[in-house]
Amino acid sequence: MESTYTLAGVMGWPVRHSRSPVIHGHWIREHGLKGDYVLLPVQPSHLHEALRGLQALGFAGCNLTIPHKVAALSMVDRVDPLAARIGAINTLVVKDGQLLGFNTDAEGYVQSLREAQPGWRADTGPHAGPVAVLGAGGAARAVLAVLGEQGAPEIRICNRSLDKAQALAAEFGAHYRGTRWLALPWDQRDAALEGCSQLVNTTSLGMTGQDALTLRLDALPRTALVCDVIYTPLETPLLAAARTRPGGQHVTVNGLGMLLYQARAAFQHWFGVLPEVTPALRRAVEATL
């Protein structure tokens, strides 16, 4: 009977704030599966031992969150090509005695865009054009990979540390040569919006408990999508300003869709079922925010 029980979890430090147990627990119950999804608080210094212990403990795999997504790259046996290009993994699968690393954040971001704007494409159509990305951390990596994969013509990376933006522009430019990659200093973030088809905030600015994001939208075309990977709060000050902008409101996308859709792909890896993102699931997660 033990073989029918599937165990997964989320590994991070800290990890108690994670909504992933709510998401995966909902799907486990919805599909009548035998299994569980648990919190795995692991300090960075113990990451290697924790990863290698997953198989012995009977885990099908786990999610990785801050600060482990990049460090785990060198600790797994095989890395999916997209995850390698992103430079971070958020999903581990235990298979045939090996640890396989994937990144489902990219898929989560694409699906969240297409949920808000059906038929979204970065290379052609009404939302083709330059994209401004604020931030240069792990979330930015997944977003940049999506935009590169989708053929965005130009990507402007604006970060508080210019050297990090420059490093990302060079790294992703080597993978996606059909895209023009620009790194801009933080004090040029307002001007960086000129002519953009999409604005994405991947920083923590605007998150509950964090400093506000100061940004003027004057140069941003009113047809542009405005996205924020933050989901606490569901509507950040940036999204509120974009949604209520005088003279024409933007279509806005918060970070909850990305969270839910990246979890969907991970769940399929472990449980063999591709679940749906339903209104009931959204309500369950929103009730914890």
Order of alpha helices (4+ residues) and beta strands (2+ residues): beta-alpha-beta-alpha-beta-beta-alpha-beta-beta-alpha-beta-alpha-beta-alpha-beta-beta-beta-alpha-beta-alpha-alpha
